[in-house]
Amino acid sequence: MELAQVRLLVTDFAACYRFYGEVLGLKPQSGATDGPYEKFSFATGSAGVALQDRSMMAGVLGELGDTATGHRSLVVLRVDDLDTYCEQIAARGATLLHGPAPMTDRMRVAHLKDPEGNLVELQEWLLLRG
């Protein structure tokens, strides 16, 4: 078994597309800026983060038609240089809620939200620095 993707159900597809593609710098698979689906890939590995229009999935599972409330997910992305990456994404419009700051003696983190309110944690693993 292999993780293929984490899929986020969103209502403002265009805003989320811009956030994951332009702000975080992930590579879109097809360029479907208006949805209803898009997978974003990382520079390495085969797993990705995908967006799906919530109303499309509500057609399959009716309960998803309800208004989403509260924090329902946390997307965690590892980066090599947290400070530099945070500077880059802030210049592209990201608003950091926390950090960069130590989380433990082995990891530094920063937190932000996508346009739907999903939490994104950026991690720098200090043990990989050498």
Accessible surface in RSA format (square Angstrom, percent):
REM  Atomic radii and reference values for relative SASA: ProtOr
REM  Chains: A
REM  Algorithm: Lee & Richards
REM  Probe-radius: 1.40
REM  Slices: 20
REM RES _ NUM      All-atoms   Total-Side   Main-Chain    Non-polar    All polar
REM                ABS   REL    ABS   REL    ABS   REL    ABS   REL    ABS   REL
RES MET A   1   247.83 128.3 154.44 102.2  93.39 222.4 128.75 109.5 119.08 157.8
RES GLU A   2   126.75  72.8 100.33  75.9  26.42  62.9  50.89  98.4  75.86  61.9
RES LEU A   3   113.24  63.1  96.08  68.7  17.16  43.1 102.37  71.9  10.88  29.3
RES ALA A   4    61.05  56.1  53.38  82.4   7.67  17.4  58.06  81.8   3.00   7.9
RES GLN A   5    40.09  22.4  24.68  18.0  15.42  36.7  11.02  23.4  29.08  22.1
RES VAL A   6    66.27  43.6  62.35  56.5   3.91   9.4  66.27  57.6   0.00   0.0
RES ARG A   7   113.04  47.5  87.47  44.6  25.57  60.9  20.19  27.6  92.85  56.3
RES LEU A   8     8.90   5.0   7.59   5.4   1.32   3.3   8.90   6.3   0.00   0.0
RES LEU A   9    40.91  22.8  33.20  23.8   7.71  19.4  33.20  23.3   7.71  20.7
RES VAL A  10     0.11   0.1   0.00   0.0   0.11   0.3   0.11   0.1   0.00   0.0
RES THR A  11    95.41  67.9  69.96  70.9  25.45  60.6  55.20  74.1  40.20  60.8
RES ASP A  12    73.13  51.2  68.43  68.1   4.70  11.1  24.45  57.5  48.68  48.6
RES PHE A  13    10.45   5.2   7.30   4.5   3.15   8.2   7.30   4.4   3.15   9.0
RES ALA A  14    57.12  52.5  48.97  75.6   8.15  18.5  49.93  70.3   7.19  19.1
RES ALA A  15    31.99  29.4  21.98  33.9  10.01  22.8  29.59  41.7   2.40   6.4
RES CYS A  16     0.00   0.0   0.00   0.0   0.00   0.0   0.00   0.0   0.00   0.0
RES TYR A  17    20.56   9.6  20.56  11.7   0.00   0.0  15.86  11.9   4.70   5.8
RES ARG A  18   108.48  45.5 108.23  55.2   0.25   0.6  43.31  59.2  65.17  39.5
RES PHE A  19    11.76   5.9  11.76   7.3   0.00   0.0  11.76   7.1   0.00   0.0
RES TYR A  20     0.01   0.0   0.01   0.0   0.00   0.0   0.01   0.0   0.00   0.0
RES GLY A  21    13.19  16.3   0.00   N/A  13.19  16.3   4.47  12.3   8.72  19.5
RES GLU A  22   105.16  60.4  95.29  72.1   9.88  23.5  44.57  86.2  60.60  49.5
RES VAL A  23     1.91   1.3   1.91   1.7   0.00   0.0   1.91   1.7   0.00   0.0
RES LEU A  24     3.73   2.1   0.00   0.0   3.73   9.4   0.00   0.0   3.73  10.0
RES GLY A  25    49.82  61.4   0.00   N/A  49.82  61.4  18.44  50.6  31.38  70.3
RES LEU A  26    18.13  10.1  13.56   9.7   4.57  11.5  14.63  10.3   3.50   9.4
RES LYS A  27   149.96  73.2 145.38  89.2   4.58  10.9  92.19  83.0  57.77  61.5
RES PRO A  28    44.54  32.5  36.06  32.9   8.48  30.8  36.06  29.8   8.48  52.7
RES GLN A  29   121.12  67.7  85.79  62.7  35.33  84.1  33.60  71.5  87.53  66.4
RES SER A  30    84.49  71.4  44.04  58.8  40.45  93.2  48.51 103.3  35.98  50.4
RES GLY A  31    42.04  51.8   0.00   N/A  42.04  51.8  21.25  58.3  20.79  46.6
RES ALA A  32    32.99  30.3  21.47  33.1  11.52  26.2  32.99  46.5   0.00   0.0
RES THR A  33    69.15  49.2  67.07  68.0   2.08   5.0  44.77  60.1  24.38  36.9
RES ASP A  34   124.38  87.1  99.72  99.2  24.67  58.3  35.78  84.2  88.61  88.4
RES GLY A  35    18.34  22.6   0.00   N/A  18.34  22.6   0.17   0.5  18.17  40.7
RES PRO A  36    69.12  50.4  67.36  61.4   1.76   6.4  68.87  56.9   0.25   1.6
RES TYR A  37    69.30  32.4  63.80  36.3   5.51  14.3  55.65  41.8  13.66  16.8
RES GLU A  38     1.17   0.7   0.91   0.7   0.26   0.6   0.26   0.5   0.91   0.7
RES LYS A  39    31.26  15.3  31.26  19.2   0.00   0.0   4.89   4.4  26.38  28.1
RES PHE A  40     0.00   0.0   0.00   0.0   0.00   0.0   0.00   0.0   0.00   0.0
RES SER A  41    35.64  30.1  34.21  45.7   1.43   3.3  17.02  36.2  18.62  26.1
RES PHE A  42    65.13  32.6  51.44  31.9  13.69  35.6  54.21  32.9  10.92  31.3
RES ALA A  43   113.67 104.5  64.26  99.2  49.41 112.4  76.49 107.7  37.18  98.5
RES THR A  44   115.87  82.4 102.82 104.2  13.05  31.1  77.06 103.5  38.82  58.7
RES GLY A  45    70.26  86.6   0.00   N/A  70.26  86.6  41.86 114.9  28.40  63.6
RES SER A  46    70.99  60.0  51.81  69.1  19.19  44.2  53.13 113.1  17.86  25.0
RES ALA A  47    29.82  27.4  26.68  41.2   3.14   7.1  26.68  37.6   3.14   8.3
RES GLY A  48     3.04   3.7   0.00   N/A   3.04   3.7   0.12   0.3   2.92   6.5
RES VAL A  49     4.02   2.6   4.02   3.6   0.00   0.0   4.02   3.5   0.00   0.0
RES ALA A  50     0.00   0.0   0.00   0.0   0.00   0.0   0.00   0.0   0.00   0.0
RES LEU A  51     0.00   0.0   0.00   0.0   0.00   0.0   0.00   0.0   0.00   0.0
RES GLN A  52    10.77   6.0  10.77   7.9   0.00   0.0   0.11   0.2  10.66   8.1
RES ASP A  53    31.81  22.3  31.81  31.7   0.00   0.0   4.57  10.8  27.24  27.2
RES ARG A  54    30.48  12.8  30.48  15.5   0.00   0.0  10.71  14.6  19.77  12.0
RES SER A  55    84.46  71.4  67.58  90.2  16.88  38.9  51.15 108.9  33.31  46.7
RES MET A  56    97.56  50.5  81.97  54.2  15.59  37.1  92.12  78.3   5.44   7.2
RES MET A  57    46.13  23.9  46.13  30.5   0.00   0.0  40.49  34.4   5.65   7.5
RES ALA A  58    20.01  18.4  12.96  20.0   7.06  16.1  13.28  18.7   6.74  17.9
RES GLY A  59    71.83  88.6   0.00   N/A  71.83  88.6  37.79 103.7  34.04  76.2
RES VAL A  60   108.69  71.5  80.18  72.6  28.50  68.7  84.95  73.8  23.74  64.4
RES LEU A  61    89.56  49.9  86.38  61.8   3.19   8.0  89.56  62.9   0.00   0.0
RES GLY A  62    59.35  73.2   0.00   N/A  59.35  73.2  35.01  96.1  24.34  54.5
RES GLU A  63   136.10  78.1 115.69  87.5  20.41  48.6  40.23  77.8  95.86  78.3
RES LEU A  64    31.18  17.4  30.77  22.0   0.40   1.0  31.07  21.8   0.11   0.3
RES GLY A  65    55.75  68.8   0.00   N/A  55.75  68.8  24.34  66.8  31.41  70.4
RES ASP A  66   100.40  70.3  93.26  92.8   7.15  16.9  30.86  72.6  69.55  69.4
RES THR A  67   122.70  87.3  95.87  97.2  26.83  63.9  65.46  87.9  57.24  86.5
RES ALA A  68    34.49  31.7   9.62  14.9  24.87  56.6  14.82  20.9  19.67  52.1
RES THR A  69   108.09  76.9  89.25  90.5  18.84  44.9  62.20  83.5  45.89  69.4
RES GLY A  70    60.19  74.2   0.00   N/A  60.19  74.2  41.29 113.3  18.90  42.3
RES HIS A  71   115.27  63.0  82.01  57.0  33.26  85.1  56.97  58.7  58.30  67.8
RES ARG A  72   110.66  46.5  72.11  36.8  38.55  91.8  58.79  80.3  51.87  31.4
RES SER A  73    34.46  29.1  20.98  28.0  13.48  31.1  31.54  67.2   2.93   4.1
RES LEU A  74    89.65  49.9  62.92  45.0  26.73  67.2  62.92  44.2  26.73  71.9
RES VAL A  75     8.57   5.6   5.07   4.6   3.50   8.4   8.57   7.4   0.00   0.0
RES VAL A  76    70.19  46.2  43.37  39.3  26.83  64.6  43.37  37.7  26.83  72.8
RES LEU A  77    14.39   8.0  11.69   8.4   2.70   6.8  14.39  10.1   0.00   0.0
RES ARG A  78   110.97  46.6  80.34  41.0  30.63  72.9  14.21  19.4  96.76  58.6
RES VAL A  79    22.09  14.5  16.43  14.9   5.66  13.6  21.58  18.7   0.52   1.4
RES ASP A  80   116.99  81.9  95.70  95.3  21.29  50.3  37.54  88.3  79.45  79.2
RES ASP A  81    71.43  50.0  67.90  67.6   3.53   8.3  28.18  66.3  43.25  43.1
RES LEU A  82     0.00   0.0   0.00   0.0   0.00   0.0   0.00   0.0   0.00   0.0
RES ASP A  83    61.88  43.3  60.52  60.2   1.36   3.2  23.97  56.4  37.91  37.8
RES THR A  84    58.63  41.7  58.22  59.0   0.41   1.0  38.21  51.3  20.41  30.9
RES TYR A  85    36.54  17.1  35.64  20.3   0.90   2.3  32.34  24.3   4.20   5.2
RES CYS A  86     4.44   3.4   3.70   4.1   0.74   1.7   4.16  10.5   0.28   0.3
RES GLU A  87   123.14  70.7 111.52  84.4  11.62  27.7  47.56  92.0  75.58  61.7
RES GLN A  88    85.01  47.5  78.62  57.5   6.39  15.2  27.40  58.3  57.61  43.7
RES ILE A  89     0.00   0.0   0.00   0.0   0.00   0.0   0.00   0.0   0.00   0.0
RES ALA A  90    50.48  46.4  34.57  53.4  15.91  36.2  34.96  49.2  15.51  41.1
RES ALA A  91    91.53  84.2  47.08  72.6  44.45 101.1  59.94  84.4  31.59  83.7
RES ARG A  92    90.70  38.1  78.92  40.2  11.77  28.0  53.97  73.8  36.73  22.3
RES GLY A  93    53.54  66.0   0.00   N/A  53.54  66.0  27.72  76.1  25.82  57.8
RES ALA A  94    11.86  10.9   0.00   0.0  11.86  27.0   3.04   4.3   8.82  23.4
RES THR A  95   102.01  72.6  90.95  92.2  11.05  26.3  64.51  86.7  37.49  56.7
RES LEU A  96    52.54  29.3  27.28  19.5  25.26  63.5  27.28  19.2  25.26  68.0
RES LEU A  97    97.89  54.5  61.65  44.1  36.24  91.1  66.18  46.5  31.71  85.3
RES HIS A  98    83.57  45.7  74.86  52.0   8.71  22.3  63.39  65.3  20.19  23.5
RES GLY A  99    29.38  36.2   0.00   N/A  29.38  36.2   5.35  14.7  24.03  53.8
RES PRO A 100    44.90  32.7  24.12  22.0  20.78  75.5  24.12  19.9  20.78 129.2
RES ALA A 101    25.15  23.1  23.79  36.7   1.36   3.1  25.15  35.4   0.00   0.0
RES PRO A 102   104.58  76.2  85.28  77.7  19.30  70.2  85.30  70.4  19.28 119.8
RES MET A 103    96.49  50.0  69.13  45.7  27.37  65.2  43.92  37.3  52.57  69.7
RES THR A 104    67.48  48.0  52.76  53.5  14.72  35.1  63.28  85.0   4.20   6.3
RES ASP A 105   131.56  92.2  97.92  97.5  33.64  79.5  50.61 119.1  80.95  80.7
RES ARG A 106   144.64  60.7 141.85  72.3   2.80   6.7  27.98  38.2 116.67  70.7
RES MET A 107    39.40  20.4  39.40  26.1   0.00   0.0  36.00  30.6   3.40   4.5
RES ARG A 108    39.25  16.5  39.25  20.0   0.00   0.0  13.61  18.6  25.64  15.5
RES VAL A 109     0.03   0.0   0.03   0.0   0.00   0.0   0.03   0.0   0.00   0.0
RES ALA A 110     0.00   0.0   0.00   0.0   0.00   0.0   0.00   0.0   0.00   0.0
RES HIS A 111    33.64  18.4  33.64  23.4   0.00   0.0  23.95  24.7   9.69  11.3
RES LEU A 112     0.37   0.2   0.37   0.3   0.00   0.0   0.37   0.3   0.00   0.0
RES LYS A 113    88.39  43.1  73.14  44.9  15.26  36.3  28.37  25.5  60.02  63.9
RES ASP A 114     5.85   4.1   0.00   0.0   5.85  13.8   0.41   1.0   5.44   5.4
RES PRO A 115    69.07  50.3  25.67  23.4  43.40 157.8  38.54  31.8  30.53 189.7
RES GLU A 116    40.91  23.5  15.46  11.7  25.46  60.6   6.99  13.5  33.92  27.7
RES GLY A 117    25.76  31.8   0.00   N/A  25.76  31.8  22.05  60.5   3.70   8.3
RES ASN A 118     5.53   3.8   4.24   4.1   1.29   3.1   1.05   2.5   4.48   4.3
RES LEU A 119    42.75  23.8  42.75  30.6   0.00   0.0  42.75  30.0   0.00   0.0
RES VAL A 120     0.00   0.0   0.00   0.0   0.00   0.0   0.00   0.0   0.00   0.0
RES GLU A 121    11.30   6.5  11.30   8.6   0.00   0.0   0.00   0.0  11.30   9.2
RES LEU A 122     0.00   0.0   0.00   0.0   0.00   0.0   0.00   0.0   0.00   0.0
RES GLN A 123    23.93  13.4  23.93  17.5   0.00   0.0   0.00   0.0  23.93  18.2
RES GLU A 124     6.21   3.6   6.21   4.7   0.00   0.0   1.36   2.6   4.85   4.0
RES TRP A 125   112.62  45.2 107.85  52.2   4.76  11.2 104.49  55.7   8.12  13.2
RES LEU A 126    43.00  23.9  33.31  23.8   9.69  24.4  33.57  23.6   9.43  25.4
RES LEU A 127   126.94  70.7 103.34  73.9  23.60  59.3 106.63  74.9  20.31  54.7
RES LEU A 128   112.36  62.6  81.83  58.5  30.53  76.7  85.52  60.1  26.84  72.2
RES ARG A 129   149.01  62.6 110.44  56.3  38.57  91.8  53.19  72.7  95.82  58.1
RES GLY A 130   111.59 137.6   0.00   N/A 111.59 137.6  63.77 175.0  47.82 107.1
END  Absolute sums over single chains surface
CHAIN  1 A     7585.5       5537.4       2048.1       4337.8       3247.7
END  Absolute sums over all chains
TOTAL          7585.5       5537.4       2048.1       4337.8       3247.7
